[in-house]
Amino acid sequence: MRKVAGRCFTGVLAVICLLPFLTLFFRSFMSLEELELGEFHLFPTKWSFRQYESILLMNKEYFYHFWNSVKYVSMILLFDIPLSMLAGYGFSQYRFRGRNMLFFLYIILMLMPFQATLVPQYLTLKWFNLLNTKYSVILPNIFHAFGVFLMTQYMEGIDKELIEAGRIDGLGDNSCFLKLIVPLCKPAVSALLILSFLDYWAMIEQPVVFLRDPWLTPLSVQLNSISSTGLLAGGILFSILPLLIYSYGYQDLIEGIHLSSLK
């Protein structure tokens, strides 16, 4: 009885969570005339692809800002993941003066509201004359406090005897990191990669504050202003890539977070 009740409760929660996306999905196939009526119903009375035609065939701006998002997220992750792994390796394998205080500061930074860091970031970028450039979006995000915390927690769970055996076999610090630690961190790296991608793909605050040129902004910022006739279709297409990545790496995401918490 409890299992049935639990499954029913899970199903209800799943429907509640999926309802906004399903509403967006089905309404993206409605004709413009039906949307203008303002009546709410989940399924379209007449299926139409006009919204997708407006986005994919008649709006070059959509693809331009889409590739802006791809470039920003790719460059951020290219630096964020390796730097988080290196910092996590240092915190988990070495004991040095001020280690605990420095790691505590990372935790404070991780818990600090993101909006509170916008002003210091803005002033720093202005000092280096980087405002309204692509670097104003990339540079503040290439070192992620949460990534350092996640990798540190995961690496502290790696068997110390395995690392010592590698050192006895003649592995130095670099070889130990590359040949032992990196292969063992695949679940944690996958989890960090997915969570970071979902976060940066939908970033809005930093591009809005740091960028003035609309042609530099990612799709997350320009989505509402690209096309009124294809807005719903644009939202669906904007959501597909994160959903595919999440679906592909779901197991690694769960495993990485689970193992990182067993400390």
N, C-alpha and C positions, 0 to 999 in steps of 0.2 A: 504493500500500500504506500509506504514511504517512497519507494522508488518511482511509482507512478506519479505521486504528487510532485516529487522532485523534477521528473521529466516534464510534467505539465508546466511547472513554474519556470523551468529553463526555456521551454518553448514560448511561453508568454513574453519573457524578457527578450528573447531573440526577435520576436515579431515587433516589439516596441522599438528595439534598436534598429531594425531593418526598415521600419515603416517610412522614415524620412527619405531614405535612399530609394526605396521602391516607388514612393510617390514621385520623386524627381525623375526616376527612370521612365515610368509610364507616361508622365505628363510631357516628357521630351518628345513623345510620338504623337502628341495632340496637334491638331491644326491651329493656326493662329486665331482663327475665328472662334474655335471652341475655347481657347484660353481667354480670349477677351470677354467671354460671357461671365467669367468670374465664378462659375459654379464648380463646387468641389466634387469630383468623383475620381476614383483611383484609376480606372481603365478608360482609355479614349473611346469615344463612340465611333470615330473614324481614324484609322491609323494613318499617320503622315510622317514623311521623312524630311519635311521642308526645313525643320530646325537644323538637322544635320547637314543638309545641303548648304544652308546659310553659313555654317561654321567651316565646313570642309572644302567647299568649292568656291565660295564667294568672299571669304574673309582671310586674307593673308596675315593679318595681325595676330590671329590666334596662334598660328604655327610659329611666328617670330617670338612671341612671348613664351610659348611652350618650350622652345629651344633655349631661351634665356633661363628658364627654370631648370632644365636639364644641365646646362653648363654650370650654373651656380651650385646645384646640389652635388654634381660630380666633383667639382674642384674642392668643395668643403670636405666631402667624404674622403677624397684622396689624401688629405693631410690629417683629418680628424682621427681616422681609425689607427694609422701607424703611431701617431703621437700619443693617443690614449693607451695603446699597447705598451709603448716604451715607458711611459710614466707609471703604468700599472706594474710593469716588471721591476722598476726601481723601487716602488713603495713596498711590493710584496717580498722581494728577495734581499733587500739590503736594509740594514739598521744604521741610521746616521743621525747626527745631532739635529734636532728640530724636526725629525720626521713626523712625529705625532701631531705637532702643532701645524705643520704644513698640510698634512692630510685633513686635519680638522678645518682648516681654512677652505679646502676644496669642498668639504661638506656644507659649510656655511654658504659658499658661493652657489652650490647646487640648489640649496633650499631658498636662496634669495629670489624674490619675484623678478622675472625677466625684465619687466618694465623699469625696474629700479636701476638697471645697468645701462639703459639707453642713453641717458645724459652723459655719463663718463665716456661711453663709446663715441658719442657724437663729438665731444670736445677733443678726444684723442685723434679721431679721424680728421677733424678740422685743423688740428695742430700740424698734422702731416700732409695736409692738403689732399686728402683722399675722398672727401665728400663728393657725391654725384659721380662716382666711378664704380666699376664692378668690384673693385677691391674693398669698398666700404661694406659690401654684403658678405664677401668671402672671408676676409681676415678676422673679423670678430668671432667667427664661428669655427675656426679650424682647431681650436683647443677647447674641448667640451668637458666641463667638470664632471658631469654624469658619466661620460665615457671613462674617465680616469677612475672614478669610484667603482664602476662595474667591472673593469678589467682588474683592478686591484683585488676586489673581493673574489673574483674567479681564480686568479693566479695564486692567491693564498691557499686555495684548496688543492693545488697540485702537489702531489707527493714529493716531499723534500728529498726522500731517498733516491728518487729517480734523477733529480737534478744533481745530487752528490755523485751518483754513479756516472753521470755524464762528465762531471768535472774530473773524476778519477781517470776516465778514459781519455782525458786530454782536451776536452772541450773548453774553450775560453768563454768569456761573457757573451761575445757576439754570436759564437757558434751555438752556445747553449740556448740563447734566445731564439735563434732562427731555426735550429734543428729539433729542439725539444718543446719550447714554450709555444711557439706559433702554431705548430700542428695540433697541440692539445687544446688550443683556445678557439677552435672552429665554432663551437656552439655560442660562446660569448661574443665572438666577432660577428657572427650572423645576427645575434640579438641586437647588438649595438648598431649594426648596419641598418637593420630594418627600422628600429626606433628612431635613429637619426634621420633616415630618409623621410619617414613620415612627418617628422618635426620640421625639417628644412623645406620639404616640398610645399608645405602649407604656410610658410612664414610670410607675414604681412607687415609687422611693426617695423622691422629694420629697413626694408625697401621703401616704405612710405616715409620714414624719417630721414634716411640717408640719401635717397635718390630723388632728383628733380626731373631728370630727363625721362619721359614716359617710355622711351625705346629701350631703356636699360632695365625696366622693371620686369619681374617674373610674372607668370600667368596668374598666380594667386592674387596679385594686386589688380591686374587689368581685366580679370574675368568679367566683372560686372559692366565694364564700359566697352567691351569689344563689340558685342552685337546684342541688341534687344530681342531680335527675332530668334536667335539661336542660343539664348542664355542658358536654358535648361539643358540643351544638348551639350553645350560647352562644359557645364558642371559635371555631366556624366563622363565625358571624355577626360576631363581633368582628374576624375576619381579612379579611372581604370588602372593606371600604372601603379599607384599605391596598393590597390586591391590585389593586383597580380603578384606584386612583390611580397605582400603579406601572406597570400595564399601559398606561395612557393616556399617561403621560409618559416612557416608557422611552427613546425616541430622544433627547428633550431632555436627559434625565439623562446619558446616555452622552456626548452632544456637549458639554454644559456641563462635565463633569469632564475630558474630553479636552482641550478648548481651554484650560481653566484650568491645565493642567499643561504647556502648551507655552510655557515661559518660559526 
